[in-house]
Amino acid sequence: MKSIKKFALIGVGGYIAPRHLEAIKTSGNELVAALDKNDSVGVLDSYFPSCSFFTEFERFDRHLEKMRYKGEKIDYLTICSPNYLHDAHIRFGLRIGANIICEKPLVLNPWNIDPLEEIERETNKKINVILQSRLHSSLIKLKKEIDKDKTYDVELTYITSRGKWYSQSWKGEESKSGGIVTNIGIHFFDLLGWLWGKKTKNTIHIYREDKAAGYLELEKARIKWFLSVDNNDLPLCFEKDIQKKFYKTGFKTYRSLKVNGEETEFSKLFTNLHTRSYKKILKNKGFGTKDARPSIEIVSEIRKLEPIGLRGEYHSLLSKIK
């Protein structure tokens, strides 16, 4: 008979938490404790109404310690807190004897990873990172089709509209979120590295609070990329006859991955990838710190680079941006 795993979750009031709640419930396990500084967490009633909830870390910590003292310690701590708190919450989870499931990005800088790996070894527990793009069926198929003896030309565009609240939240503070390339771009940079290898060149053309663009060379790819949370960039992606259909459906996100000029469809089926991630983690096959490191190195470097502006022919979307 399968044993039910006990979970605790930090950041249950956030945007991404429901995907983790769904994954815990779907996998047949139990959320026993949750923490968030905000108390608008009625979503718990749809998944785990008996879950103990805390708005103060100290009381959350004390509750988990009491459970451990009674021999009821948690098996996994899921971390959905603001990006700059991930490493502190990972250390906490490891030290109370839990395995970790951490949302992207694992940490903001590569040098934050080394001490976490040391504690991981000391506690004999596992840090698992959600790198959901690697589990998308279309992208798995693309990886299998990549010719190791060929260099690919790639264009990545990701626009996900955000309102005025975004810049006023912690996500709009680069010191807390890592900026747009980290907060919304980290899983795409992970995807690119997973598909085409290590970074060899990194250049920035545009770097603003709400959008960024650059040129990245990997071992087997030359990549032009653009990321944006600006709603005004969405119409630039489409011809006029498509725009009406786009806005009628109410979609506010656009993803495009072109490989040697051909579009790779990966916009669909993103919603259940967290559940797939949990299934792998529970089989001890989750992605770890070594998997997460290359993309963190890329975005950390981007934040230090000086934008050079648009030069020569870039791609059609960027040419329209003022």
WOUR-V847309 format. One record per residue. N is the residue number from 1. RES is the residue in one small letter. PHI is phi in whole degrees, -180 to 180 (* if undefined). Layout:
N,RES,PHI  N,RES,PHI
This chain:
1,m,*  2,k,-69  3,s,-85  4,i,-82  5,k,-87  6,k,-95  7,f,-116  8,a,-126  9,l,-139  10,i,-105  11,g,98  12,v,-73  13,g,-88  14,g,-85  15,y,-61  16,i,-89  17,a,-57  18,p,-57  19,r,-67  20,h,-74  21,l,-60  22,e,-63  23,a,-67  24,i,-65  25,k,-69  26,t,-63  27,s,-80  28,g,81  29,n,-113  30,e,-130  31,l,-94  32,v,-104  33,a,-154  34,a,-143  35,l,-133  36,d,-162  37,k,-70  38,n,-96  39,d,-103  40,s,-85  41,v,-127  42,g,-61  43,v,-58  44,l,-60  45,d,-63  46,s,-82  47,y,-124  48,f,-138  49,p,-64  50,s,-92  51,c,-65  52,s,-72  53,f,-124  54,f,-136  55,t,-106  56,e,-121  57,f,-59  58,e,-61  59,r,-72  60,f,-62  61,d,-59  62,r,-63  63,h,-63  64,l,-68  65,e,-66  66,k,-63  67,m,-62  68,r,-65  69,y,-63  70,k,-86  71,g,81  72,e,-118  73,k,-64  74,i,-75  75,d,-92  76,y,-137  77,l,-111  78,t,-95  79,i,-116  80,c,-125  81,s,-79  82,p,-53  83,n,-52  84,y,-71  85,l,-99  86,h,-57  87,d,-65  88,a,-65  89,h,-72  90,i,-64  91,r,-58  92,f,-59  93,g,-62  94,l,-63  95,r,-73  96,i,-96  97,g,87  98,a,-107  99,n,-76  100,i,-114  101,i,-124  102,c,-117  103,e,-67  104,k,-72  105,p,-79  106,l,-55  107,v,-146  108,l,-87  109,n,-135  110,p,-62  111,w,-72  112,n,-77  113,i,-77  114,d,-55  115,p,-66  116,l,-68  117,e,-65  118,e,-66  119,i,-67  120,e,-58  121,r,-67  122,e,-64  123,t,-92  124,n,59  125,k,-115  126,k,-116  127,i,-95  128,n,-106  129,v,-115  130,i,-80  131,l,-121  132,q,-66  133,s,-62  134,r,-68  135,l,-104  136,h,-74  137,s,-59  138,s,-66  139,l,-78  140,i,-63  141,k,-63  142,l,-61  143,k,-60  144,k,-67  145,e,-90  146,i,-68  147,d,-86  148,k,-66  149,d,-97  150,k,-125  151,t,-105  152,y,-105  153,d,-101  154,v,-128  155,e,-126  156,l,-116  157,t,-128  158,y,-138  159,i,-123  160,t,-131  161,s,-64  162,r,-131  163,g,-80  164,k,-65  165,w,-61  166,y,-58  167,s,-71  168,q,-91  169,s,-90  170,w,-62  171,k,-67  172,g,-86  173,e,-100  174,e,-59  175,s,-66  176,k,-102  177,s,-102  178,g,89  179,g,80  180,i,-62  181,v,-68  182,t,-89  183,n,-69  184,i,-111  185,g,-104  186,i,-60  187,h,-73  188,f,-76  189,f,-68  190,d,-63  191,l,-60  192,l,-62  193,g,-66  194,w,-62  195,l,-79  196,w,-126  197,g,97  198,k,-74  199,k,-72  200,t,-122  201,k,-153  202,n,-143  203,t,-132  204,i,-113  205,h,-102  206,i,-131  207,y,-146  208,r,-129  209,e,-63  210,d,-108  211,k,-162  212,a,-155  213,a,-148  214,g,-164  215,y,-126  216,l,-130  217,e,-109  218,l,-113  219,e,-56  220,k,-128  221,a,-157  222,r,-113  223,i,-123  224,k,-104  225,w,-132  226,f,-144  227,l,-125  228,s,-156  229,v,-115  230,d,-88  231,n,-57  232,n,-68  233,d,-81  234,l,-60  235,p,-62  236,l,-67  237,c,-81  238,f,-128  239,e,-73  240,k,-60  241,d,-70  242,i,-90  243,q,-59  244,k,-62  245,k,-64  246,f,-62  247,y,-74  248,k,-66  249,t,-77  250,g,82  251,f,-66  252,k,-125  253,t,-132  254,y,-133  255,r,-123  256,s,-145  257,l,-130  258,k,-105  259,v,-118  260,n,51  261,g,85  262,e,-105  263,e,-73  264,t,-105  265,e,-78  266,f,-144  267,s,-78  268,k,-91  269,l,64  270,f,-83  271,t,-72  272,n,-102  273,l,-73  274,h,-68  275,t,-63  276,r,-62  277,s,-61  278,y,-65  279,k,-61  280,k,-69  281,i,-62  282,l,-68  283,k,-97  284,n,62  285,k,-124  286,g,-76  287,f,-79  288,g,-115  289,t,-64  290,k,-66  291,d,-69  292,a,-79  293,r,-59  294,p,-57  295,s,-70  296,i,-67  297,e,-63  298,i,-65  299,v,-71  300,s,-64  301,e,-67  302,i,-57  303,r,-64  304,k,-96  305,l,-80  306,e,-92  307,p,-62  308,i,-102  309,g,80  310,l,-81  311,r,-129  312,g,65  313,e,-80  314,y,-107  315,h,-127  316,s,-57  317,l,-66  318,l,-65  319,s,-64  320,k,-93  321,i,-86  322,k,-90
